[in-house]
Amino acid sequence: MLNNSRVTMVNNRVRMQRRKNIGYSIIILFLIAVIVFLTRKLILQPEQAHASDGGYTVYENIVINEQDSLWSIAQKYGSNYNGTIHEYVAILRSINNLNSDTIEAGECLIVPLHVTHTR
């Protein structure tokens, strides 16, 4: 009788541990799915926002060269932007979470490019 109750206790513990492991597995799979979705949405596929002129904004990753400054990048990539270069620099700082205009060669920046449809 004692052995039966002991076996039952061990079996119950094993079942509880399996249920707990299944629960953890489900949570981990859910988190992986969320990470994959966000990665594809935010990084691998360019985000597009439609503008009033029928165009849209595409976000491109660039690598900063030795001679680049935030202002030279703004002049190069902000040519289709409807605001001032100063406003475009502010957008670059905001998108890239920069506290100043200082950037270093080898770093990556996210740069918004306004694209219009031509017919």
Buried (B, 14 or more C-beta within 10 A) or exposed (E): EEEEEEEEEEEEEEEEEEEEEEEEEEEEEEEEEEEEEEEEEEEEEBEEEEBEEEBBBBBEEBEBEEEBEBBEBBEEBBEBBEEEEEEBBBBBBEEBEBEEEEBEEEEEBBBBBBEEEEE
